[in-house]
């Protein structure tokens, strides 16, 4: 059994993920950080890591890890022994230990390592507890069944699920630092040895406050200042300032504290300004403007005050610009001579006025640049504005007839995407074909800029929507969707599809990501702050406790994504699949089975099994973030092989392990998860594809769809485990510099889906399939293919314009349609 808890802890180095900041230095309460010793060459940083001298590591994605480092052979090794070893050969994994977590990443992903000559000393407040020296060690922890609040002595009762059954553990807080808190088992009649690390920020503020008050002598200025330093280093500036105000009041003879308070005020102002910028990037402009208009600038530096003024003026200028452009548009419309044309333009202008936001204002940038010239004819100016509004500023055109035709095509397109009737869709296709603007390029640009084709259901709570759709088994699947404040259907939002665990609900997933509802029903969690949509389907059957790797489960998850894309403004290049426990098992499998759909996978306490063990090739292009507990040994035993394989091959994989923790939901990690997610974006048209499959419904990878795989490569879940000689089906594909595609797969039937993002339609397209020429002539965009692809996949950012198809011989069964192949998953037993 893997045992880490018995080993002596590594030296205390601070470790956290951080972003570079040009803001002010921390005040004197935390002086002593010192300069940095930059290491320029790869050999130099390897030497630093091997000798465990590095204190800070920069990753290729820009993340910074700080702590005590070791190069290790894999996640299953003893990090203490590895940290004292000088060997680097055969150690492809970098481990960072910050006393709360151990973070494992691929050594190949490191771009720089630095040594801090003078490590910053973090405040540590020790809480005396009767900790047993001997007793029964808790070697494995399942789920947490219950936990009482911490009392004023820092104690609580934790009820655990263990291998031997339900277990109550009396714990006490023994150390509090700005980043983490140590919680240990205390002496009882039957003492238990359990050393847990919690994020200090995850402890409710009222509980932390009463523990600190109990341990602090109010008559001691030094003890009171330690609390100030604790809050300051935790970047809880308002609490630090309130505490410092009390010290200044109670100890008027202390010097230099007024200067420290001003520094705290500046830090607080800088943090608030950062929050304004985050809310602005997240599409919450009204909130950002409200904060700026009421910004407490009294204690802010001149630099911060100027930044506040510039941000506020930028908002005011954009508001004024929007009002001016709408006024000019109305003037141009009134100047038109033809009544019918004027009425048609007025309808579009009413839409622009009603839906103008800071996110859509840029659509009129071409009109602002060219259409406001007084000598430009009214019809040409209106054409620039209308075409830019409908198709994006880059597509702005001076032909008003074409622009109004595009407006009609947009309405027909919306009707087509909403229709379930094949005959009605054919009639709509015919109408689109009769329009001057009915070409593929215009349709694609209209789809990219339009509202989602289906209206979302009425919210059941602020920002919370619920809808149902039919799964592959004909049963109804319920889905919850939480949208952020100030949701704008014409803006694109990053999205998390989150899968619940056994005995939990989709509502629990909404709460984990977006926070619990407040008294007014609004949520103020991290998904809210970062402007992220959360999609939570009820993907399991009633009473389900194990993941089945089935087509029904895939269809429930992929259907939830597709149906959400039809109703909500989802950025399809920033969709992350996530899951907890049983949901993590499913998320890991589904993400590897359909890697082209996701910007990344976030799996909390998952278990890798069956197809996941065989689909490791598909992780090459899929960013993965896995969180687990040190004492969740059963789950770790299932994951170690796959994690080590990913990390040793240099894949974009991060594994975070919490010390002394078991099978939990790990809300402690959510800030670092969002930092990781914001650095990632899907590449939908890769130049190379290297993928494997063992199920009939895992048959669509980016721009290649296949069916009829050789029998020795297919294993249904009901047939598991694979028989002798069964190997995954492989797909290799790449683009060439001569507008070509080369594909090797050996399937009976192959469809190659084309887009101008992949090939140039004006030139001959050379497609080679298993050594045979599938095409060497120009391929014409097909509006019917484009429309149906938009309807069935729901990805309005990257639709396919044409398809080439090859059939060698009779495929096994009926080849799946575009819809069932990818998004509904095949209805295969």
PyMOL commands that set and color helices and strands:
alter all, ss='L'
color gray80, all
select helices_A, chain A and resi 28-30+42-50+79-83+107-109+200-202+205-215+221-233+237-250+257-281+285-293+302-334+339-355+361-371+378-391+393-395+400-418+422-434+440-449+506-514+526-529+551-567+582-593+595-597+611-614+616-621+633-648+667-677+711-713+717-719+783-793+818-823
alter helices_A, ss='H'
color red, helices_A
select strands_A, chain A and resi 36-37+56-59+64-66+68-72+93-97+101-106+110-116+124-126+136-137+144-147+155-162+165-177+180-185+192-193+195-199+464-470+476-482+493-499+532-537+570-580+600-604+624-629+653-658+688-693+700-701+704-707+729-735+740-744+749-754+766-769+772-775+802-807
alter strands_A, ss='S'
color yellow, strands_A
deselect
rebuild
show_as cartoon
